[in-house]
Structures are given as structure tokens and as C-alpha cells.
Amino acid sequence: MTDFTFRVWRGDETGGGLQEYRVPVEEGMVILDVIHRIQATQANDLAVRWNCKAGKCGSCSAEVNGKPRLMCMARMSLFSADEPITVTPMKTFPLVRDLVTDVSYNYEVAKQIPTFKPGPPEPDGTYRMMQEDIDRAQEFHKCIECFLCQNVCHVIRDHPDKMRAFAGPRFFVRIAALEMHPQDIHSRTDLLRTKAGLGYCNITKCCTEVCPEHIHITDNAIIPLKERVVDDYYDPVVWLIKKVAGKK
């Protein structure tokens, strides 16, 4: 057992600061275990959000030494007892208390996305899909909504005035999962171009770097969606065809 020094952010929307705790750490523990030990032995009122402790619910998102992580997946073996470990709440979202932030913005964005809309079945009443089409979008369904990608996105983080005009990487993944489904017939490119603010993204890949499920958010979701928007609204051939057909 080794003693570690933890600096944990304590406070609420009115203010606060880092508070230091000296904690005994055993082999195999993760950051969330240590936070729970602090909560149980030194700070009973420490607020922290968690649920599964298995990296699948996305609840325990925080910033550890400045890096966005799931606390339940950050092993203590990655850190040295020689230096303090700083744990702070996600910077981008409004603070509730201590390590808990208000992520309700994300659920408001989710309500704006049109749901799955299948086309008519085959004449025999069945739906047929190619396996490669299913495989293409399968990774998007791994998202656990930890919102770490939203937290590091510079559009949301550095420009809070753009939050209501930008869906963010988590929801570009959601839209990509629908748009690339072989049976979905609903086009969401107008939503991407306008309310979702896809054009604000300049593909820095910071969202991909922090995804605990290793989803290729930028390459496999955002870039293909940008291409669809360009095809639908800025391709001169498509524009000419729509003009001739009398479509707007």
C-alpha cells in the first residue's frame, strides 16, 4: 500500500478550489476507487457522479491532471506517488458541485435529431442489408455518452456562445449512425448544415483522442457527414439537376 496525494476540486457555481487529501492506495485501484475512499473516510459530502464502474455508463467523466478521462478506467498504476494527482470536473459544462457538472445541454441537442425512418420493405415483406453496410456504422453504437468528446471540443469549450448552434462530436456520431444505416431514408444534411453547425468543426481530432471506446469520430463520422453536406448543397452538378427538376 502506497500513500498518494490527491488534489480534488471542491465547490459549486459560486466558487471553490482544490483541496488536498493524503490517501492510501492499494494495487489494482483506479482513480474512482480513490475518490470513493476520500468520500468514505475524509470528505463525506464530496459529490461525484458514477454508476457502473466498468467503463460502460459514461457517468464518471472528469479531468485527471488536466486530461479528460473516465475515472473508473484510469488505473493508479499509470501515476507516480512522487507527484500529486489533480482531479477536477469537466471544464466545458456548468458546475453543479465538486466533480459533478450539468450535462443537460447534450440531451436538449439529442431531441433535435430526427429518429430512424425506414423505407418500404421488399415485395416479400422483408428488409435486406449488406453486412458491409452494417459494419460501417457499427462502431458509432459503442458510444457510452460520457461526453468527453463534447468536453474537449474547442467550439463548445472555447466559444460558449456557439453551444446552441453546434451539436458537437457526440451527436455527429449519432447522426452518422442514422445517415449510414442502409434502411434509413431520412436526410439530415439540412440539420447538419444549419442547426447542428457542422461547418464550425475544423477536424482537429481532439474528440477522437479522448474517446474511451476508440470511435474514429473525425475520420469515420464527421468527415463523411461534411462530404454529404457538400454533395447536397454545394455540388454544381447536383445543383443543376435540382434546378432542372424545379426543386429548391
N, C-alpha and C positions, 0 to 999 in steps of 0.2 A: 504494500500500500504506500502510495506517494502523495504528499500534500501538494496541491496546486493552488495558485492564487487566481481567483476569478473576479473580474470587474463587470458587474451586471448593471445595466441601466435601470434606474428606479425613478418613477414619477408618472405624471399624466400630462394632459394637453396644456396645463398651466405652467409646467416646468419640472425639472428634476435633474438628475445627474448620475454618474457612475458610483456604485457602492462596492467596496472591496470585501471579498469573503475568502477565507482560507479553508479549503475543503480536501479531505482525504479521498483519493481516487484509487479504485481497485482495477485490476486487469479486466479488460473487456467492456469497460463502461464507455458510454457515448456522452456527448455534451448534455443531452436531455436528462440522462441519469444524474449528472452532477447538479443541474438546475433543480431537479426534484429533491436531491439531498439538501441543497441550500434551503429550499422551501420547507422541508420537513424539520430541519434542525436549527436554522438561523434566521429565516425570514418567512414566517408562516403566511404572510399577506402578499408574497411575491406572485404576481399574475403572469401566467404563461398558458398559451393555448396548445393543446396536444390531444391526440386520440389513440391512434393505432400503435405508435412506437415501432412501426415496421416499414416506414418509408412509402406508405400507400395512401394515406389520408391527406397529406399536404398541410396539416394543421400547424406544425411546429416550426414554420419558417422564421428565420431570424438572421442576423448578421453576426458572424463569428470572426473576430479580428478583421472586421470590415468586409468580409466575403459572405455573400448571401448563401445560406445553407439550410438544409433540413437538420435540426438539432439531433434528431434521432438517428441520423446517418453519418454524423461527424464523430468518428471514433477518437477517443482520448489519446490513442497511440500515435496520432498524427501530430500531437503537440508536445512541447517540452515543458517540464516543470520549472525550468530556469526563467521563463518569462510569463507574465500574467496573460490570461486569456480574457478578451473583452467580448461580451455578449450584449448586443443591442437590438432593438426592434427593427423591422423593415423600415427603411428611411422614407420610402415613397408615399406610404399611406398614413392617414391621420392616426395619431396615437390615442389609444384608449387608456391603457395603464401598463406600466412596466414593459413587458415584452409583447404585449397584445396590441395589434393595430386593427383599424376598421377597414376591412376589405370589401365592404358592401358595394362600392363603385363597380366592382367586377360583375356582380350579379345584375346590376342595372344594365350593363352592356350586354350581358347574355340574353336579356329579354328582347333585344332589338334584332336578334339574328333569326331569320325565317327558318322554321324547322324543316326536317326531311320531307320531301314531296316526291313520291314515286310516280313514274309514268304508268300507262296501262299495261297489264300483263300480256304475255304472249297469247296467241289464239287458243292454246290449250289450257290457259289459265295459270301458267307458271311464270316465274321470273328467272331469267338466266343471266349469269355473270361469269366473266373470265377470272380465273384465280389471280392473274397478274394485276387486274384492276382492284381486287380486294386487297392484295398485298401492298399496293401503292399507298393506300390510306390507313393501313392498319396501325402504323406507329403513332398516328395522331390520337388514337383512342387510349394510348397509355398515359395521357395527361392526368395528373392527380390534383390539379388546381391548387398547387402550393403558392402560385402567383409570384414565384421568384423571378420569372421572366418579366412580369409586369413591373416588379420592383426595380430591376436594373435597366429597363428600357429608358433611354435618355429622353425620349419625347415626353414620357409621363413623369419621370423623375426630375428633370431639369426645367420643364415647362408646364407647371400645374394648370396654367390657363388653357392648355390644349387637352386636358384629360377628358373633357366632354366631347371632344371632336376626334378622339383617337381610341380605337378599340384595344390596341395593344397585341403583343405576340400570342398570348394565350388564346385570344379569340380569332386571330388569323389562323391558328391551328384548328380551332373549332369549325371555322368556315371552310377551310381546306378539306377537312374530313367530309363535309357535306358536298362541296363542289366536285370532289373527285370520286364520290360514290357513283358507281356505274348506273344505278337506278334512279338517282335524283335528277329532276328536270327543272328545278327552280334555280334561276340565275341570280347570284348575289353580287355581281360585279358593280352594279349601281350603288349598292350599300357600301362596298369596299371603296369606291371612288369618292363617295360623299361622306356619310355619317361615320363610317369606320376609319376614315382618314388614312388609308393605306399609303398614300403618297408621302406622308410625313416620315415613314420609315426609310432610313438610308442604309439598311442592311449591314450594320456594324457587327452583327453576330453575338452581341453581348448576351442576348436571350438564350441562344443555343448553348453558350458556355456554362450557364448556371443550371440548366435543366437536369434534375436528378434522374429523369427517365431517359436521358440521352436522345431526345427527339431532335431531329435535324430541322429545327424551326425555320431557320433562314433559307436553307437550300431547298428543302422539300415542301415547305408551305408558303412562305412569304414571296419568294421569287416567282414560283409558278402562278400565284394569285396576281402578282403585278403583271405578268405576261398576259393573263386573261383580260385584265382591265385594258391593257394596251390594244389587244386584239379587238375587243368590243367597242372601244371608243376612239381609238387613235389610228387604227389601221386604215389607210386611204382606200384600199380595195373594199373592205367591209363597209366603209362609209358610202362608197359609190353604190354598192349593191343595195344598201338600205335606202339611199336616195332614189334609186330607180324604182324600188319596190314601194316607195311612198311611206317608209317607216321613219320615225324620229330617231 
